[in-house]
Amino acid sequence: MNNDYTEHKTALENELSMLTTELAGLGIQDPHNPADWIAKPDSETGGEPDPNDVADRTEDWDERRATVALLETRFNNITRALNKFNTGTYGVCEISGEPIEADRLAANPAARTCKKHLEAESDLPA
């Protein structure tokens, strides 16, 4: 492993730990697909809710699902980046095979592409 990347690996491991904790508070990890997180509803209250409570719960549920989706994407990108350390492909653009610029990796250690292919990164398969 390139010593220049040790700092990136540590940052990725720390962020993955924080993301895992945050995701666990909002959802559960699918035991059949560790890359998939499923939002869980906030704790339910007993009794017959009034319509405003139902609306609030629905809004909360929508927000939780959206938050889980965003965090899940970051979780998977970090997991992918950490796996690249094991295969020796960390810091290599997934499109061109060229090295990813140092300043790009400093800004986003989980970057999948070089600056030239930045716009195409969102089109890569998850």
ABEGO torsion letter per residue (X at the ends): XBAAAAAAAAAAAAAAAAAAAAAAAABBBBAABAABBBBBBBBBBBEBBBAAAAAAAAAAAAAAAAAAAAAAAAAAAAAAAAAAAAAGABGBBAAAGBBBBAAAAAABAABABBAAAAAAAAABBX
